[in-house]
Amino acid sequence: MMDEWTVVTVIAVLAGLMTSVIKPIINLNGSIIRLTETVNTLQKNIAGLTSKNDETHEKLWRKNEEQDIKLNQHETRLQIVERRL
């Protein structure tokens, strides 16, 4: 038969085993939560950058078109001046 100290020893071993398993699981859960929050923040930042990137490209293309128009006007003026000479 098991005496009282054997029961106490078994309970102590089980408690130690549970502690050694539960503590890493709790730490892992905390790490997963922090990583999830970080990924969500990164997704929001990337979405904002994408939006700003689209706006900047739009401005660049508008400026490029304006410069193309001016360049064509200058080319026309040069052709007119060259014909006069």
C-alpha positions in Angstrom: 0.0 0.0 0.0 1.0 3.6 -0.5 1.8 5.4 2.6 1.1 9.2 3.1 4.6 10.3 2.0 4.3 8.5 -1.3 1.0 10.3 -2.0 2.6 13.6 -1.0 5.6 12.9 -3.3 3.4 12.0 -6.2 1.3 15.2 -5.7 4.5 17.2 -5.5 5.9 15.7 -8.7 2.7 16.2 -10.5 2.5 19.8 -9.4 6.1 20.4 -10.5 5.4 18.7 -13.9 2.3 20.9 -14.4 4.3 24.0 -13.5 7.1 23.1 -15.9 4.5 22.7 -18.7 2.1 25.5 -17.9 4.6 28.3 -17.4 6.1 28.0 -21.0 2.7 27.8 -22.4 1.7 31.0 -20.7 4.9 32.7 -21.9 4.3 31.4 -25.4 0.7 32.7 -25.4 2.1 36.2 -24.3 4.6 36.1 -27.1 1.9 35.2 -29.7 -0.3 38.1 -28.5 2.6 40.6 -28.8 3.5 39.3 -32.2 -0.1 39.5 -33.4 -0.3 43.1 -32.2 3.0 43.9 -34.0 1.8 42.3 -37.3 -1.5 44.3 -37.1 0.5 47.5 -36.6 2.7 46.7 -39.5 -0.3 45.9 -41.7 -1.8 49.3 -40.9 1.6 51.1 -41.6 2.0 49.3 -44.9 -1.6 50.2 -45.9 -0.8 53.9 -45.1 2.4 53.8 -47.1 0.7 52.2 -50.0 -1.9 55.0 -50.0 0.8 57.7 -49.8 2.8 55.9 -52.5 -0.2 56.0 -54.9 -0.8 59.7 -54.2 2.9 60.5 -54.8 2.9 58.5 -58.1 -0.2 60.4 -59.2 1.5 63.7 -58.5 4.7 62.6 -60.3 2.7 61.6 -63.4 0.8 64.9 -63.4 4.0 66.9 -63.2 5.5 64.7 -65.9 2.6 65.4 -68.2 2.8 69.2 -67.5 6.5 69.1 -68.4 5.7 67.1 -71.6 3.3 69.9 -72.6 5.9 72.6 -71.9 8.6 70.7 -73.7 6.3 70.3 -76.8 5.5 74.1 -76.7 9.2 74.9 -76.5 9.9 72.5 -79.4 7.2 74.2 -81.5 8.7 77.7 -80.7 12.2 76.5 -81.7 10.9 75.2 -85.0 9.2 78.5 -85.7 12.4 80.4 -84.9 14.5 78.1 -87.0 12.1 78.6 -90.0 12.5 82.4 -89.7 16.3 82.1 -89.9 
